[in-house]
Amino acid sequence: MWTSRAAKDLEKITKFYIDLYGHSKARQIVMELRQKTEVLEHENVDTSKIGAIDDAFIHLNYDYRKLLQHHCKITYREGIFKIYVVRVFDTRQHPNKNK
C-alpha cells in the first residue's frame, strides 16, 4: 500500500523526469518504480530478504527498508497486515530532503 506521502513523492519525481527525459521515458520509469514494489504485495513475503535497512529512518520506531530502482530509493515498512511504501526519493537530491 502506498501512503499519501509516497504518492506525492512519486508525482514530484514524475514531473522531474518529464522535464528531464520527456513524457514517454518518465512514464516508463514511473511504471518500473511501481513494478519494483509489487513483490511487497505477495503473501508470505520475507521483507528482510528483499530490501536493506534504510539508515535515514533508523531513528524511528519501525524497521524501514529500501529498494533501489534507477536513481530512486523506495522506502517501505512492514505493518501488521500490509507493507507500506512510505517514501520515494530521487537519490540525486540532498539527503536531508528524505526525512
C-alpha positions in Angstrom: 0.0 0.0 0.0 1.4 3.4 -1.0 1.0 6.1 1.6 -0.2 9.6 0.5 3.3 10.9 1.1 4.8 8.3 -1.2 2.2 9.1 -3.8 3.1 12.8 -3.6 6.8 11.9 -3.8 6.1 9.9 -7.0 4.2 12.8 -8.5 7.2 15.1 -7.9 9.6 12.6 -9.4 7.3 12.1 -12.4 7.3 15.9 -13.1 11.1 16.0 -12.7 11.5 13.1 -15.1 9.2 14.6 -17.6 11.3 17.8 -17.6 14.5 15.7 -17.8 13.5 12.9 -20.2 10.1 13.7 -21.7 6.7 12.1 -21.1 7.4 8.6 -22.6 10.6 7.9 -20.7 9.1 9.4 -17.5 6.1 7.1 -17.8 8.4 4.1 -18.3 10.5 5.0 -15.2 7.4 5.5 -13.0 5.9 2.2 -14.1 9.2 0.5 -13.3 9.2 2.1 -9.8 5.7 0.8 -9.2 6.6 -2.6 -10.5 9.5 -2.8 -8.2 7.2 -2.6 -5.2 4.8 -5.3 -6.5 7.0 -8.0 -4.8 6.0 -6.5 -1.5 2.3 -7.3 -2.1 2.8 -11.1 -2.2 1.6 -13.0 0.8 4.2 -14.6 3.0 7.0 -12.4 1.6 10.0 -12.0 3.8 10.7 -8.3 3.6 14.1 -8.8 5.4 15.4 -10.6 2.3 14.1 -8.1 -0.2 15.5 -4.7 0.8 18.2 -3.4 3.0 17.7 -1.3 6.2 17.2 2.3 5.3 19.6 4.2 7.6 17.8 7.5 7.0 14.9 6.2 9.1 16.8 4.3 11.8 15.7 6.8 14.4 12.0 5.8 14.0 10.1 3.1 15.8 9.7 0.7 12.9 12.3 -1.1 10.7 12.3 0.8 7.4 13.8 -0.9 4.4 14.7 0.3 0.9 14.6 -0.8 -2.7 16.6 0.9 -5.4 15.4 1.5 -8.9 17.0 3.9 -11.4 18.1 6.9 -9.3 15.3 6.3 -6.8 15.1 4.9 -3.3 11.8 3.4 -2.3 11.4 3.2 1.4 8.8 0.9 3.0 7.9 -0.7 6.3 6.0 -3.7 7.4 2.7 -3.1 9.2 0.6 -5.7 10.9 -1.4 -6.7 7.8 0.3 -4.7 5.0 3.5 -3.4 3.7 3.5 0.4 3.4 5.6 2.3 0.8 6.3 5.5 2.8 8.7 7.5 0.6 10.1 7.6 -2.9 13.3 9.6 -3.1 15.5 10.6 -6.0 18.9 10.0 -4.7 20.4 12.9 -6.6 18.6 15.2 -4.1 20.2 16.4 -0.9 19.7 13.6 1.7 18.0 15.9 4.2 15.0 16.1 1.9 14.4 12.4 2.6 13.3 12.8 6.2 
